[in-house]
Amino acid sequence: MDVQCPRCGSQSVRRSSRVGAFERLISVVYVYPFRCQRCTFRFRRLNWGHRYPNSKGDRRDYERVVVRLPARLTAGAESAEAETTDLSISGCAVRTSARFPPGTDVRVIIELGGGRTVDVAEAVVRANHKLRKYGYGLLIHDAYRPWYVTKVFWDATPDDKKIFVADPSKGSRHNRGCAVDLTLYDLKTGKAVEMVSTYDETTDRAHADYPGGTSLQRWHRKLLREAMEAEGFAVYPPEWWHFDYKDWQKYRIGNVRFEQIGRER
């Protein structure tokens, strides 16, 4: 029997550890808890005839992917080198020779090639988690973009529309991995919500403060903006979907092609 998430419809689910006497009891009749690996929803489902063995092994709710990346651990004024061993949507495991006292609040900074960090991605994930209580998630259209793509866009865009594209002579926030284009989607239907304009529309309706549209469309736009601003992003006024991360000027311009990402250390 295929188990499907009742919230987003994804079949990427993982059996969750049973919590409490009730879940242990109903497992006798093949009702088990599961965790969706896409929207993180936890649910119970009858999986008749399938008996899961009791295991004292990996009881984590999320699939772990083996990823080796350099990282830094910081705790106040102290720092130490480390390396990730695996990643999931809920966290990561690291290997380090450093020893911190029990209860120490340690921050993990994962570094990509060229000193880039995943701080921006972490902020997007936090915004996504906060939106779940409203029944929405984040649908990402665009994020990191190599410099050569920005040059192609610039050359192909008419002069009167260049406000919507970045000047390659300066490099874009997308080139720095510090800009993200996104919208909301409904967790129940999996479909993008209606906004005042469509994504990438080059009209006045795309402006972040455009007064038209329905009240629901404007509320969607406001909810997205508030969630992103709470995590250190600022909306790009001509485009309600475009958000820039704080201190984006400190990140270098990248021109690594997508097929090369992951090969650089």
C-alpha positions, 0 to 999 in steps of 0.5 A: 500500500502506498502511503500519501500525505493527506495535506500536500499529496506527496508520496515522499513519506517516512514512518515516524516513531510512535509517541505514547501508549495510544499510538503503540496500541493502534499499531496492533491494527496496522495504524502507524504515524508517518511524517511527510518529507515535503511539507513536514505534516505528521499523520496516521494512516492504516497500512493493513498487513504491513508490520513495521519491526521495533527498531532501536536504530534511526528514529528520526522523522526526516530522511538524511542525505549524506553530504560532506561540507566544511562547517564552522561551529560558534559558541559565543567567542569560541569557534571550531572547524567541523564537517557535515556528515548528513543533512535533512530538512530539519537539521544536520549532523556534524563531525568535529574534534571540538568539545563544548560543555553540555547545554552550550548554544552552538551555531552551525555555519555550513560553508560552500565553495568560495566562503559562501554560506547557507544563511540565506537558505536557512532564513527561507526555511524558517519563513516557510515553517512559520507560514505552515500555521496559516496553511501555506508554504513557499514555492520558489521560482528562482534563487541563485543565478550565475552571472552569465545568465544575468548578462543574457537577460540584460541583453535581451530586455528592451530599454523600457523594461530594464527596471525588471532585470539587473545590470550585469556590470554591477552583478545582481543579488541573485548572482550573490545567492542573496535573492529569491523569487517566490510565492505562496502555495496552499498546503492542502491543494499544492497549488500556488495562491492568487496574487495581485499579479502573476509571477514575472509580470512586467506591469504596474500590478507587479509592484509590491504596494500596488493597490489593486486586486482583490482583498484576498490577493492583497492579503496573500501578498502581505502575508508573504512579505511579513514572513520574509521580512521577519527573517531579514529579507526586504522586498524589491519594490517593483516585484512583490515576489523578489526578496533580497537578504540583508547584507547582500553586498558582503557576498561575492558575485558567483558565476558557477554553473548549475551543473558545477554546484556540488563539485566545488569544495 
